[in-house]
Every structure is written in structure tokens, then in C-alpha cells.
Amino acid sequence: MGKRSRQRARAHDLRAPTAAYEHAAFGVLELRGAMSPGTRREYAELPARTREDAWHRAVEFLFERLAARWTVAGVAYERQAELLARFRMASADERAWIREILREHVAERFPELEAP
């Protein structure tokens, strides 16, 4: 095994653990169980013009940083751009489910953060 292969293997091993949340209609959403101090600071400092704007920014920020994989109707979204695009085209019901999952996940794993 070459040096690059070993480095990739080690980097793969260092991924944060994930938690999977399943819904019959909306699929399986896997969220990371770790967040860097810098990301936590950015989240705490999110700018907002209105209360609703703050809420939407917080949900999208957390989804972008925590979502590792989302499988919907047999289609797996894993890349950052794919996950964010799928989130932005989600139905109102899917977004409500994601908000609830994010609230639960943040409260359990990051109690110092205020969930949206």
C-alpha cells in the first residue's frame, strides 16, 4: 500500500461518528456527532435581520455542517453540494422533520448550543 493510500485510510478512520434518523416517507438522515469549536463559534455568531431569518439561517447552517448522508427513495446524497441542494428543494413537511431532528440532535450532543 502506497503512502497516499495509507493517508486516505487514516483520514477515513478519523470521521466523526454519525447518528441515523429514519422516517418512513422522508428516508434516512445521518448527522455527524461532532462539531469543531470554530463551527460552534460561527453558529453562535450567525447574523440575522429578523427572527424568522435567524431561524432559517440556523437550520440551514446546522444541516450543512452536520448532515453526512441523506437517503431518500433509494437515492443517497453524500456530497456537500448534493445534500444542500436536496435540503433546499425539500417539501415543507420534510423541512419540518429535519428541524425536529436537528433540535433533538443538537440538544443531545451539543447542549451548550441553542437549537433553532
N, C-alpha and C positions, 0 to 999 in steps of 0.2 A: 504494500500500500504506500503510495507516494505521500509527500509532506502535505500537499493541499487536501488530499482525501482525508488524512488524519485531522487536519484543522476543521474541515467541514463536519466531520463526525463529532468532534468535540463541541463545536458551535451548536450542532443539533441537540446534543445532550444538555445544553445549558438553557434550553427554552423553559419559560415559566410553565408550571402545571396549569392545566385548564379544567374548567368545570362545564359540564354539558347540561343544557336546559332544553327539554323536549316539549313540543306542543303538537297535537295531532294534525292540525291544519297548517301550522307555520314552520314545521320542521324542527331541526336541532341546531341550537345556537351554542357554540363553545366560546367561553370567555376566559381570558388569562387570569391567573390568580396572583399576579404580581404587577406592581406599577413602580416605576423609578421615582425617586424623590423629585427630580426635575418635572416629571409629568404631573405629579401631585401638586407642585407649586403652580404650574401653568393652569391646572384646573381651578385652583383657588383664586387665581387672578383673571379669570375669563371676563372680558369686557362685555357689557350689555347696555342697550339703550332702554329697554323696557323689561318688566318682569317676565313676560312671555318670551321675549328674545333670549333672556338669560337661560330660561328653562330649555328652549330648543337647542341653544349652543351647548349647554351642559350635556344633554342627551347625546348629541352627535359627537361631541368630544370624547365622552366615555366610550361610546360604541367604537369610534375609530381607534382608540388606544387599547381597548380590551378585547374586541372581537378577534378571534383566531380562526374561526371557521363557522360557516352557516350553511347547512344543507337543507334545501327547500325542494320538495317534489323530486328528490333524487339527484338534484344538481348541487354540487359542492362549490361554495365560494370560499376561497382561501387567500387570494392575494388582496392586499390592502385596497387597491382601486376597485376591485370587483365587489368586495364587502361594502364599501362606502356607496358605490353605485346601487347595489341591491337595497341597502338601507334607505337611500333617498327615493327609490321607487316603491317602497313598501306601502301597503294599504294602511289606512287609519287603524284598523284592528291589529295589524302586525306591529305597528309602531307602539301602540298601547301595550301590547305583550312585551316588546323589547324594553320599554320604560320600566315595567314592573320587574322584569328580570334584572335590569341594571340596578334598580333600587335594592332588590334583595341581595344581589352580588356585592354591591358596594357596602351595604350595611354589615354584611357578614365578614368580608375580607379587608375592608378599608374603613373601619368605624370612625376614624378621625375626619373623613370627608363627608360633606353634606351631599346626599343623593338628590338628584333632580326630581 
